[in-house]
Amino acid sequence: MKRRCFETRIGWDITLDQVGRDNFTVTYGAVAERKLSYEDAADRLGSAIMHALACEWKLDNRMKGEK
């Protein structure tokens, strides 16, 4: 069973597929990370979305105290 759970294009294609029970694949651009647990997939998906938004200047990534 493979089910596309999420997809978006923020800079690059970002997808989340469920391949089986507690078995996910997160694809960000040309990189696919397979056989991820729920927790690892959530972490990778969130990181991919945040990185893509930062690359499009939609997030303020300055360090505290930086102007």
PDB file of N, H, CA, C and O in Angstrom:
ATOM      1  N   MET A   1       0.842  -1.181   0.000  1.00  0.00           N
ATOM      2  CA  MET A   1       0.000   0.000   0.000  1.00  0.00           C
ATOM      3  C   MET A   1       0.882   1.238   0.000  1.00  0.00           C
ATOM      4  O   MET A   1       1.777   1.370   0.836  1.00  0.00           O
ATOM      5  N   LYS A   2       0.635   2.127  -0.919  1.00  0.00           N
ATOM      6  H   LYS A   2      -0.091   2.020  -1.598  1.00  0.00           H
ATOM      7  CA  LYS A   2       1.326   3.411  -0.935  1.00  0.00           C
ATOM      8  C   LYS A   2       0.273   4.488  -1.087  1.00  0.00           C
ATOM      9  O   LYS A   2      -0.557   4.445  -1.996  1.00  0.00           O
ATOM     10  N   ARG A   3       0.316   5.446  -0.191  1.00  0.00           N
ATOM     11  H   ARG A   3       0.990   5.481   0.547  1.00  0.00           H
ATOM     12  CA  ARG A   3      -0.682   6.509  -0.215  1.00  0.00           C
ATOM     13  C   ARG A   3       0.029   7.854  -0.091  1.00  0.00           C
ATOM     14  O   ARG A   3       0.839   8.060   0.813  1.00  0.00           O
ATOM     15  N   ARG A   4      -0.283   8.765  -1.012  1.00  0.00           N
ATOM     16  H   ARG A   4      -0.941   8.598  -1.746  1.00  0.00           H
ATOM     17  CA  ARG A   4       0.250  10.123  -0.937  1.00  0.00           C
ATOM     18  C   ARG A   4      -0.558  10.863   0.119  1.00  0.00           C
ATOM     19  O   ARG A   4      -1.767  11.037  -0.030  1.00  0.00           O
ATOM     20  N   CYS A   5       0.093  11.290   1.161  1.00  0.00           N
ATOM     21  H   CYS A   5       1.075  11.149   1.282  1.00  0.00           H
ATOM     22  CA  CYS A   5      -0.579  11.954   2.283  1.00  0.00           C
ATOM     23  C   CYS A   5      -0.499  13.470   2.180  1.00  0.00           C
ATOM     24  O   CYS A   5      -1.388  14.183   2.647  1.00  0.00           O
ATOM     25  N   PHE A   6       0.585  13.961   1.560  1.00  0.00           N
ATOM     26  H   PHE A   6       1.308  13.382   1.181  1.00  0.00           H
ATOM     27  CA  PHE A   6       0.811  15.402   1.525  1.00  0.00           C
ATOM     28  C   PHE A   6       1.732  15.716   0.362  1.00  0.00           C
ATOM     29  O   PHE A   6       2.661  14.964   0.067  1.00  0.00           O
ATOM     30  N   GLU A   7       1.463  16.838  -0.295  1.00  0.00           N
ATOM     31  H   GLU A   7       0.709  17.449  -0.056  1.00  0.00           H
ATOM     32  CA  GLU A   7       2.393  17.339  -1.306  1.00  0.00           C
ATOM     33  C   GLU A   7       2.241  18.839  -1.443  1.00  0.00           C
ATOM     34  O   GLU A   7       1.147  19.389  -1.320  1.00  0.00           O
ATOM     35  N   THR A   8       3.361  19.483  -1.698  1.00  0.00           N
ATOM     36  H   THR A   8       4.250  19.036  -1.798  1.00  0.00           H
ATOM     37  CA  THR A   8       3.365  20.923  -1.918  1.00  0.00           C
ATOM     38  C   THR A   8       4.589  21.268  -2.745  1.00  0.00           C
ATOM     39  O   THR A   8       5.510  20.464  -2.889  1.00  0.00           O
ATOM     40  N   ARG A   9       4.582  22.446  -3.272  1.00  0.00           N
ATOM     41  H   ARG A   9       3.834  23.099  -3.155  1.00  0.00           H
ATOM     42  CA  ARG A   9       5.757  22.945  -3.990  1.00  0.00           C
ATOM     43  C   ARG A   9       6.099  24.306  -3.409  1.00  0.00           C
ATOM     44  O   ARG A   9       5.494  25.323  -3.745  1.00  0.00           O
ATOM     45  N   ILE A  10       7.083  24.292  -2.531  1.00  0.00           N
ATOM     46  H   ILE A  10       7.575  23.465  -2.258  1.00  0.00           H
ATOM     47  CA  ILE A  10       7.627  25.537  -1.968  1.00  0.00           C
ATOM     48  C   ILE A  10       9.098  25.520  -2.356  1.00  0.00           C
ATOM     49  O   ILE A  10       9.929  24.961  -1.641  1.00  0.00           O
ATOM     50  N   GLY A  11       9.411  26.122  -3.469  1.00  0.00           N
ATOM     51  H   GLY A  11       8.736  26.576  -4.050  1.00  0.00           H
ATOM     52  CA  GLY A  11      10.781  26.046  -3.958  1.00  0.00           C
ATOM     53  C   GLY A  11      11.037  24.734  -4.684  1.00  0.00           C
ATOM     54  O   GLY A  11      11.416  24.734  -5.855  1.00  0.00           O
ATOM     55  N   TRP A  12      10.833  23.621  -3.997  1.00  0.00           N
ATOM     56  H   TRP A  12      10.525  23.621  -3.045  1.00  0.00           H
ATOM     57  CA  TRP A  12      10.979  22.280  -4.559  1.00  0.00           C
ATOM     58  C   TRP A  12       9.757  21.470  -4.183  1.00  0.00           C
ATOM     59  O   TRP A  12       8.981  21.866  -3.313  1.00  0.00           O
ATOM     60  N   ASP A  13       9.589  20.329  -4.842  1.00  0.00           N
ATOM     61  H   ASP A  13      10.219  20.008  -5.548  1.00  0.00           H
ATOM     62  CA  ASP A  13       8.492  19.436  -4.471  1.00  0.00           C
ATOM     63  C   ASP A  13       8.792  18.800  -3.119  1.00  0.00           C
ATOM     64  O   ASP A  13       9.906  18.339  -2.873  1.00  0.00           O
ATOM     65  N   ILE A  14       7.797  18.781  -2.256  1.00  0.00           N
ATOM     66  H   ILE A  14       6.892  19.155  -2.456  1.00  0.00           H
ATOM     67  CA  ILE A  14       7.898  18.128  -0.953  1.00  0.00           C
ATOM     68  C   ILE A  14       6.696  17.201  -0.848  1.00  0.00           C
ATOM     69  O   ILE A  14       5.552  17.637  -0.979  1.00  0.00           O
ATOM     70  N   THR A  15       6.962  15.911  -0.611  1.00  0.00           N
ATOM     71  H   THR A  15       7.892  15.556  -0.505  1.00  0.00           H
ATOM     72  CA  THR A  15       5.870  14.951  -0.490  1.00  0.00           C
ATOM     73  C   THR A  15       6.055  14.052   0.728  1.00  0.00           C
ATOM     74  O   THR A  15       7.170  13.819   1.194  1.00  0.00           O
ATOM     75  N   LEU A  16       4.932  13.558   1.223  1.00  0.00           N
ATOM     76  H   LEU A  16       4.026  13.747   0.845  1.00  0.00           H
ATOM     77  CA  LEU A  16       4.902  12.558   2.285  1.00  0.00           C
ATOM     78  C   LEU A  16       4.044  11.403   1.789  1.00  0.00           C
ATOM     79  O   LEU A  16       2.872  11.586   1.461  1.00  0.00           O
ATOM     80  N   ASP A  17       4.632  10.219   1.737  1.00  0.00           N
ATOM     81  H   ASP A  17       5.584  10.071   2.004  1.00  0.00           H
ATOM     82  CA  ASP A  17       3.910   9.011   1.343  1.00  0.00           C
ATOM     83  C   ASP A  17       3.927   8.026   2.499  1.00  0.00           C
ATOM     84  O   ASP A  17       4.939   7.865   3.182  1.00  0.00           O
ATOM     85  N   GLN A  18       2.786   7.367   2.709  1.00  0.00           N
ATOM     86  H   GLN A  18       1.964   7.498   2.154  1.00  0.00           H
ATOM     87  CA  GLN A  18       2.755   6.278   3.677  1.00  0.00           C
ATOM     88  C   GLN A  18       2.836   4.985   2.889  1.00  0.00           C
ATOM     89  O   GLN A  18       2.032   4.736   1.991  1.00  0.00           O
ATOM     90  N   VAL A  19       3.811   4.172   3.234  1.00  0.00           N
ATOM     91  H   VAL A  19       4.464   4.375   3.964  1.00  0.00           H
ATOM     92  CA  VAL A  19       4.083   2.944   2.501  1.00  0.00           C
ATOM     93  C   VAL A  19       3.520   1.730   3.230  1.00  0.00           C
ATOM     94  O   VAL A  19       3.277   0.694   2.612  1.00  0.00           O
ATOM     95  N   GLY A  20       3.313   1.849   4.524  1.00  0.00           N
ATOM     96  H   GLY A  20       3.511   2.691   5.026  1.00  0.00           H
ATOM     97  CA  GLY A  20       2.773   0.776   5.348  1.00  0.00           C
ATOM     98  C   GLY A  20       2.595   1.305   6.763  1.00  0.00           C
ATOM     99  O   GLY A  20       2.801   2.491   7.024  1.00  0.00           O
ATOM    100  N   ARG A  21       2.218   0.432   7.658  1.00  0.00           N
ATOM    101  H   ARG A  21       2.050  -0.531   7.446  1.00  0.00           H
ATOM    102  CA  ARG A  21       2.031   0.857   9.045  1.00  0.00           C
ATOM    103  C   ARG A  21       3.371   1.346   9.604  1.00  0.00           C
ATOM    104  O   ARG A  21       4.359   0.612   9.594  1.00  0.00           O
ATOM    105  N   ASP A  22       3.394   2.586  10.087  1.00  0.00           N
ATOM    106  H   ASP A  22       2.591   3.182  10.095  1.00  0.00           H
ATOM    107  CA  ASP A  22       4.593   3.209  10.648  1.00  0.00           C
ATOM    108  C   ASP A  22       5.779   3.120   9.686  1.00  0.00           C
ATOM    109  O   ASP A  22       6.904   2.836  10.095  1.00  0.00           O
ATOM    110  N   ASN A  23       5.509   3.366   8.402  1.00  0.00           N
ATOM    111  H   ASN A  23       4.595   3.597   8.070  1.00  0.00           H
ATOM    112  CA  ASN A  23       6.535   3.315   7.361  1.00  0.00           C
ATOM    113  C   ASN A  23       6.237   4.426   6.357  1.00  0.00           C
ATOM    114  O   ASN A  23       5.284   4.344   5.582  1.00  0.00           O
ATOM    115  N   PHE A  24       7.074   5.470   6.387  1.00  0.00           N
ATOM    116  H   PHE A  24       7.848   5.537   7.017  1.00  0.00           H
ATOM    117  CA  PHE A  24       6.821   6.657   5.587  1.00  0.00           C
ATOM    118  C   PHE A  24       8.030   7.004   4.732  1.00  0.00           C
ATOM    119  O   PHE A  24       9.164   6.646   5.051  1.00  0.00           O
ATOM    120  N   THR A  25       7.761   7.710   3.635  1.00  0.00           N
ATOM    121  H   THR A  25       6.840   8.001   3.376  1.00  0.00           H
ATOM    122  CA  THR A  25       8.803   8.264   2.783  1.00  0.00           C
ATOM    123  C   THR A  25       8.564   9.759   2.655  1.00  0.00           C
ATOM    124  O   THR A  25       7.465  10.194   2.311  1.00  0.00           O
ATOM    125  N   VAL A  26       9.602  10.547   2.933  1.00  0.00           N
ATOM    126  H   VAL A  26      10.495  10.195   3.212  1.00  0.00           H
ATOM    127  CA  VAL A  26       9.555  11.992   2.735  1.00  0.00           C
ATOM    128  C   VAL A  26      10.507  12.310   1.592  1.00  0.00           C
ATOM    129  O   VAL A  26      11.679  11.934   1.621  1.00  0.00           O
ATOM    130  N   THR A  27       9.989  13.006   0.588  1.00  0.00           N
ATOM    131  H   THR A  27       9.037  13.311   0.565  1.00  0.00           H
ATOM    132  CA  THR A  27      10.802  13.407  -0.550  1.00  0.00           C
ATOM    133  C   THR A  27      10.859  14.925  -0.591  1.00  0.00           C
ATOM    134  O   THR A  27       9.837  15.610  -0.537  1.00  0.00           O
ATOM    135  N   TYR A  28      12.082  15.430  -0.689  1.00  0.00           N
ATOM    136  H   TYR A  28      12.912  14.873  -0.733  1.00  0.00           H
ATOM    137  CA  TYR A  28      12.321  16.869  -0.754  1.00  0.00           C
ATOM    138  C   TYR A  28      13.247  17.110  -1.931  1.00  0.00           C
ATOM    139  O   TYR A  28      14.441  16.819  -1.866  1.00  0.00           O
ATOM    140  N   GLY A  29      12.684  17.647  -3.012  1.00  0.00           N
ATOM    141  H   GLY A  29      11.714  17.883  -3.065  1.00  0.00           H
ATOM    142  CA  GLY A  29      13.468  17.795  -4.233  1.00  0.00           C
ATOM    143  C   GLY A  29      13.818  16.418  -4.771  1.00  0.00           C
ATOM    144  O   GLY A  29      12.928  15.605  -5.021  1.00  0.00           O
ATOM    145  N   ALA A  30      15.115  16.145  -4.953  1.00  0.00           N
ATOM    146  H   ALA A  30      15.839  16.805  -4.750  1.00  0.00           H
ATOM    147  CA  ALA A  30      15.564  14.864  -5.492  1.00  0.00           C
ATOM    148  C   ALA A  30      15.923  13.851  -4.402  1.00  0.00           C
ATOM    149  O   ALA A  30      16.310  12.724  -4.710  1.00  0.00           O
ATOM    150  N   VAL A  31      15.798  14.246  -3.134  1.00  0.00           N
ATOM    151  H   VAL A  31      15.484  15.162  -2.884  1.00  0.00           H
ATOM    152  CA  VAL A  31      16.199  13.374  -2.023  1.00  0.00           C
ATOM    153  C   VAL A  31      14.974  12.719  -1.400  1.00  0.00           C
ATOM    154  O   VAL A  31      14.058  13.398  -0.936  1.00  0.00           O
ATOM    155  N   ALA A  32      14.973  11.389  -1.397  1.00  0.00           N
ATOM    156  H   ALA A  32      15.717  10.837  -1.774  1.00  0.00           H
ATOM    157  CA  ALA A  32      13.885  10.629  -0.770  1.00  0.00           C
ATOM    158  C   ALA A  32      14.446   9.875   0.422  1.00  0.00           C
ATOM    159  O   ALA A  32      15.402   9.111   0.289  1.00  0.00           O
ATOM    160  N   GLU A  33      13.846  10.095   1.595  1.00  0.00           N
ATOM    161  H   GLU A  33      13.070  10.716   1.702  1.00  0.00           H
ATOM    162  CA  GLU A  33      14.232   9.353   2.793  1.00  0.00           C
ATOM    163  C   GLU A  33      13.137   8.326   3.052  1.00  0.00           C
ATOM    164  O   GLU A  33      11.975   8.678   3.260  1.00  0.00           O
ATOM    165  N   ARG A  34      13.518   7.067   3.037  1.00  0.00           N
ATOM    166  H   ARG A  34      14.462   6.781   2.869  1.00  0.00           H
ATOM    167  CA  ARG A  34      12.551   5.965   3.104  1.00  0.00           C
ATOM    168  C   ARG A  34      12.610   5.246   4.443  1.00  0.00           C
ATOM    169  O   ARG A  34      13.549   5.401   5.223  1.00  0.00           O
ATOM    170  N   LYS A  35      11.568   4.451   4.676  1.00  0.00           N
ATOM    171  H   LYS A  35      10.805   4.325   4.041  1.00  0.00           H
ATOM    172  CA  LYS A  35      11.463   3.602   5.866  1.00  0.00           C
ATOM    173  C   LYS A  35      11.563   4.414   7.156  1.00  0.00           C
ATOM    174  O   LYS A  35      12.235   4.015   8.106  1.00  0.00           O
ATOM    175  N   LEU A  36      10.880   5.561   7.169  1.00  0.00           N
ATOM    176  H   LEU A  36      10.334   5.885   6.396  1.00  0.00           H
ATOM    177  CA  LEU A  36      10.873   6.429   8.349  1.00  0.00           C
ATOM    178  C   LEU A  36       9.697   6.073   9.248  1.00  0.00           C
ATOM    179  O   LEU A  36       8.615   5.736   8.769  1.00  0.00           O
ATOM    180  N   SER A  37       9.920   6.151  10.545  1.00  0.00           N
ATOM    181  H   SER A  37      10.799   6.424  10.935  1.00  0.00           H
ATOM    182  CA  SER A  37       8.825   6.003  11.500  1.00  0.00           C
ATOM    183  C   SER A  37       7.962   7.261  11.439  1.00  0.00           C
ATOM    184  O   SER A  37       8.325   8.246  10.796  1.00  0.00           O
ATOM    185  N   TYR A  38       6.831   7.216  12.107  1.00  0.00           N
ATOM    186  H   TYR A  38       6.535   6.417  12.630  1.00  0.00           H
ATOM    187  CA  TYR A  38       5.930   8.377  12.180  1.00  0.00           C
ATOM    188  C   TYR A  38       6.694   9.601  12.694  1.00  0.00           C
ATOM    189  O   TYR A  38       6.636  10.679  12.103  1.00  0.00           O
ATOM    190  N   GLU A  39       7.411   9.412  13.806  1.00  0.00           N
ATOM    191  H   GLU A  39       7.458   8.537  14.286  1.00  0.00           H
ATOM    192  CA  GLU A  39       8.128  10.532  14.426  1.00  0.00           C
ATOM    193  C   GLU A  39       9.221  11.073  13.520  1.00  0.00           C
ATOM    194  O   GLU A  39       9.367  12.288  13.383  1.00  0.00           O
ATOM    195  N   ASP A  40       9.995  10.180  12.897  1.00  0.00           N
ATOM    196  H   ASP A  40       9.877   9.194  13.008  1.00  0.00           H
ATOM    197  CA  ASP A  40      11.068  10.631  12.009  1.00  0.00           C
ATOM    198  C   ASP A  40      10.513  11.314  10.765  1.00  0.00           C
ATOM    199  O   ASP A  40      11.073  12.304  10.294  1.00  0.00           O
ATOM    200  N   ALA A  41       9.412  10.788  10.234  1.00  0.00           N
ATOM    201  H   ALA A  41       8.956   9.984  10.617  1.00  0.00           H
ATOM    202  CA  ALA A  41       8.796  11.410   9.059  1.00  0.00           C
ATOM    203  C   ALA A  41       8.273  12.803   9.396  1.00  0.00           C
ATOM    204  O   ALA A  41       8.419  13.732   8.602  1.00  0.00           O
ATOM    205  N   ALA A  42       7.659  12.950  10.579  1.00  0.00           N
ATOM    206  H   ALA A  42       7.540  12.196  11.225  1.00  0.00           H
ATOM    207  CA  ALA A  42       7.160  14.262  10.997  1.00  0.00           C
ATOM    208  C   ALA A  42       8.317  15.255  11.122  1.00  0.00           C
ATOM    209  O   ALA A  42       8.195  16.411  10.716  1.00  0.00           O
ATOM    210  N   ASP A  43       9.427  14.807  11.679  1.00  0.00           N
ATOM    211  H   ASP A  43       9.526  13.868  12.009  1.00  0.00           H
ATOM    212  CA  ASP A  43      10.611  15.659  11.826  1.00  0.00           C
ATOM    213  C   ASP A  43      11.178  16.058  10.470  1.00  0.00           C
ATOM    214  O   ASP A  43      11.464  17.233  10.242  1.00  0.00           O
ATOM    215  N   ARG A  44      11.343  15.091   9.565  1.00  0.00           N
ATOM    216  H   ARG A  44      11.110  14.136   9.750  1.00  0.00           H
ATOM    217  CA  ARG A  44      11.911  15.372   8.235  1.00  0.00           C
ATOM    218  C   ARG A  44      10.988  16.261   7.414  1.00  0.00           C
ATOM    219  O   ARG A  44      11.453  17.178   6.736  1.00  0.00           O
ATOM    220  N   LEU A  45       9.676  15.998   7.469  1.00  0.00           N
ATOM    221  H   LEU A  45       9.298  15.254   8.019  1.00  0.00           H
ATOM    222  CA  LEU A  45       8.722  16.802   6.712  1.00  0.00           C
ATOM    223  C   LEU A  45       8.725  18.247   7.211  1.00  0.00           C
ATOM    224  O   LEU A  45       8.772  19.185   6.415  1.00  0.00           O
ATOM    225  N   GLY A  46       8.676  18.417   8.520  1.00  0.00           N
ATOM    226  H   GLY A  46       8.639  17.655   9.166  1.00  0.00           H
ATOM    227  CA  GLY A  46       8.714  19.762   9.090  1.00  0.00           C
ATOM    228  C   GLY A  46       9.988  20.498   8.728  1.00  0.00           C
ATOM    229  O   GLY A  46       9.954  21.683   8.397  1.00  0.00           O
ATOM    230  N   SER A  47      11.105  19.803   8.790  1.00  0.00           N
ATOM    231  H   SER A  47      11.132  18.840   9.059  1.00  0.00           H
ATOM    232  CA  SER A  47      12.392  20.421   8.438  1.00  0.00           C
ATOM    233  C   SER A  47      12.430  20.827   6.966  1.00  0.00           C
ATOM    234  O   SER A  47      12.931  21.898   6.624  1.00  0.00           O
ATOM    235  N   ALA A  48      11.900  19.972   6.104  1.00  0.00           N
ATOM    236  H   ALA A  48      11.493  19.102   6.382  1.00  0.00           H
ATOM    237  CA  ALA A  48      11.887  20.280   4.673  1.00  0.00           C
ATOM    238  C   ALA A  48      11.030  21.512   4.394  1.00  0.00           C
ATOM    239  O   ALA A  48      11.428  22.387   3.625  1.00  0.00           O
ATOM    240  N   ILE A  49       9.865  21.579   5.014  1.00  0.00           N
ATOM    241  H   ILE A  49       9.543  20.868   5.638  1.00  0.00           H
ATOM    242  CA  ILE A  49       8.971  22.726   4.802  1.00  0.00           C
ATOM    243  C   ILE A  49       9.619  24.005   5.334  1.00  0.00           C
ATOM    244  O   ILE A  49       9.606  25.035   4.661  1.00  0.00           O
ATOM    245  N   MET A  50      10.183  23.940   6.532  1.00  0.00           N
ATOM    246  H   MET A  50      10.194  23.103   7.079  1.00  0.00           H
ATOM    247  CA  MET A  50      10.827  25.125   7.116  1.00  0.00           C
ATOM    248  C   MET A  50      12.013  25.578   6.259  1.00  0.00           C
ATOM    249  O   MET A  50      12.187  26.776   6.037  1.00  0.00           O
ATOM    250  N   HIS A  51      12.830  24.635   5.777  1.00  0.00           N
ATOM    251  H   HIS A  51      12.688  23.661   5.958  1.00  0.00           H
ATOM    252  CA  HIS A  51      13.982  24.980   4.948  1.00  0.00           C
ATOM    253  C   HIS A  51      13.532  25.632   3.643  1.00  0.00           C
ATOM    254  O   HIS A  51      14.100  26.638   3.219  1.00  0.00           O
ATOM    255  N   ALA A  52      12.518  25.061   3.015  1.00  0.00           N
ATOM    256  H   ALA A  52      12.056  24.244   3.360  1.00  0.00           H
ATOM    257  CA  ALA A  52      12.019  25.622   1.758  1.00  0.00           C
ATOM    258  C   ALA A  52      11.479  27.034   1.960  1.00  0.00           C
ATOM    259  O   ALA A  52      11.718  27.915   1.133  1.00  0.00           O
ATOM    260  N   LEU A  53      10.759  27.252   3.046  1.00  0.00           N
ATOM    261  H   LEU A  53      10.565  26.536   3.717  1.00  0.00           H
ATOM    262  CA  LEU A  53      10.239  28.594   3.338  1.00  0.00           C
ATOM    263  C   LEU A  53      11.374  29.577   3.597  1.00  0.00           C
ATOM    264  O   LEU A  53      11.317  30.726   3.158  1.00  0.00           O
ATOM    265  N   ALA A  54      12.398  29.130   4.305  1.00  0.00           N
ATOM    266  H   ALA A  54      12.445  28.196   4.662  1.00  0.00           H
ATOM    267  CA  ALA A  54      13.555  29.999   4.557  1.00  0.00           C
ATOM    268  C   ALA A  54      14.259  30.364   3.254  1.00  0.00           C
ATOM    269  O   ALA A  54      14.696  31.501   3.076  1.00  0.00           O
ATOM    270  N   CYS A  55      14.369  29.396   2.344  1.00  0.00           N
ATOM    271  H   CYS A  55      14.014  28.473   2.489  1.00  0.00           H
ATOM    272  CA  CYS A  55      15.016  29.665   1.056  1.00  0.00           C
ATOM    273  C   CYS A  55      14.232  30.673   0.220  1.00  0.00           C
ATOM    274  O   CYS A  55      14.805  31.362  -0.624  1.00  0.00           O
ATOM    275  N   GLU A  56      12.947  30.758   0.450  1.00  0.00           N
ATOM    276  H   GLU A  56      12.481  30.199   1.136  1.00  0.00           H
ATOM    277  CA  GLU A  56      12.118  31.728  -0.272  1.00  0.00           C
ATOM    278  C   GLU A  56      11.929  33.021   0.518  1.00  0.00           C
ATOM    279  O   GLU A  56      11.073  33.838   0.178  1.00  0.00           O
ATOM    280  N   TRP A  57      12.718  33.205   1.562  1.00  0.00           N
ATOM    281  H   TRP A  57      13.413  32.542   1.838  1.00  0.00           H
ATOM    282  CA  TRP A  57      12.707  34.417   2.389  1.00  0.00           C
ATOM    283  C   TRP A  57      11.357  34.659   3.048  1.00  0.00           C
ATOM    284  O   TRP A  57      10.975  35.808   3.273  1.00  0.00           O
ATOM    285  N   LYS A  58      10.631  33.591   3.359  1.00  0.00           N
ATOM    286  H   LYS A  58      10.941  32.658   3.176  1.00  0.00           H
ATOM    287  CA  LYS A  58       9.330  33.732   4.015  1.00  0.00           C
ATOM    288  C   LYS A  58       9.446  33.585   5.527  1.00  0.00           C
ATOM    289  O   LYS A  58       8.461  33.751   6.246  1.00  0.00           O
ATOM    290  N   LEU A  59      10.650  33.275   6.013  1.00  0.00           N
ATOM    291  H   LEU A  59      11.451  33.140   5.429  1.00  0.00           H
ATOM    292  CA  LEU A  59      10.916  33.172   7.447  1.00  0.00           C
ATOM    293  C   LEU A  59      12.040  34.125   7.804  1.00  0.00           C
ATOM    294  O   LEU A  59      12.925  34.387   6.990  1.00  0.00           O
ATOM    295  N   ASP A  60      12.005  34.634   9.000  1.00  0.00           N
ATOM    296  H   ASP A  60      11.286  34.422   9.662  1.00  0.00           H
ATOM    297  CA  ASP A  60      13.082  35.474   9.509  1.00  0.00           C
ATOM    298  C   ASP A  60      14.005  34.577  10.324  1.00  0.00           C
ATOM    299  O   ASP A  60      13.665  34.182  11.439  1.00  0.00           O
ATOM    300  N   ASN A  61      15.163  34.258   9.773  1.00  0.00           N
ATOM    301  H   ASN A  61      15.439  34.579   8.867  1.00  0.00           H
ATOM    302  CA  ASN A  61      16.087  33.316  10.405  1.00  0.00           C
ATOM    303  C   ASN A  61      17.213  33.979  11.175  1.00  0.00           C
ATOM    304  O   ASN A  61      18.201  33.328  11.514  1.00  0.00           O
ATOM    305  N   ARG A  62      17.077  35.259  11.454  1.00  0.00           N
ATOM    306  H   ARG A  62      16.275  35.788  11.179  1.00  0.00           H
ATOM    307  CA  ARG A  62      18.149  35.927  12.200  1.00  0.00           C
ATOM    308  C   ARG A  62      18.275  35.344  13.596  1.00  0.00           C
ATOM    309  O   ARG A  62      17.284  34.950  14.213  1.00  0.00           O
ATOM    310  N   MET A  63      19.493  35.294  14.081  1.00  0.00           N
ATOM    311  H   MET A  63      20.298  35.613  13.580  1.00  0.00           H
ATOM    312  CA  MET A  63      19.751  34.846  15.445  1.00  0.00           C
ATOM    313  C   MET A  63      19.306  35.954  16.409  1.00  0.00           C
ATOM    314  O   MET A  63      19.237  37.127  16.042  1.00  0.00           O
ATOM    315  N   LYS A  64      19.009  35.556  17.635  1.00  0.00           N
ATOM    316  H   LYS A  64      19.064  34.603  17.933  1.00  0.00           H
ATOM    317  CA  LYS A  64      18.602  36.531  18.659  1.00  0.00           C
ATOM    318  C   LYS A  64      19.675  37.613  18.786  1.00  0.00           C
ATOM    319  O   LYS A  64      20.859  37.303  18.920  1.00  0.00           O
ATOM    320  N   GLY A  65      19.271  38.850  18.745  1.00  0.00           N
ATOM    321  H   GLY A  65      18.309  39.102  18.636  1.00  0.00           H
ATOM    322  CA  GLY A  65      20.208  39.974  18.852  1.00  0.00           C
ATOM    323  C   GLY A  65      20.760  40.426  17.511  1.00  0.00           C
ATOM    324  O   GLY A  65      21.351  41.503  17.430  1.00  0.00           O
ATOM    325  N   GLU A  66      20.589  39.649  16.472  1.00  0.00           N
ATOM    326  H   GLU A  66      20.108  38.774  16.538  1.00  0.00           H
ATOM    327  CA  GLU A  66      21.075  40.000  15.142  1.00  0.00           C
ATOM    328  C   GLU A  66      20.091  40.974  14.496  1.00  0.00           C
ATOM    329  O   GLU A  66      18.878  40.828  14.643  1.00  0.00           O
ATOM    330  N   LYS A  67      20.620  41.965  13.781  1.00  0.00           N
ATOM    331  H   LYS A  67      21.606  42.083  13.661  1.00  0.00           H
ATOM    332  CA  LYS A  67      19.760  42.946  13.127  1.00  0.00           C
ATOM    333  C   LYS A  67      19.701  42.756  11.647  1.00  0.00           C
ATOM    334  O   LYS A  67      19.015  43.508  10.955  1.00  0.00           O
TER     335      LYS A  67
END
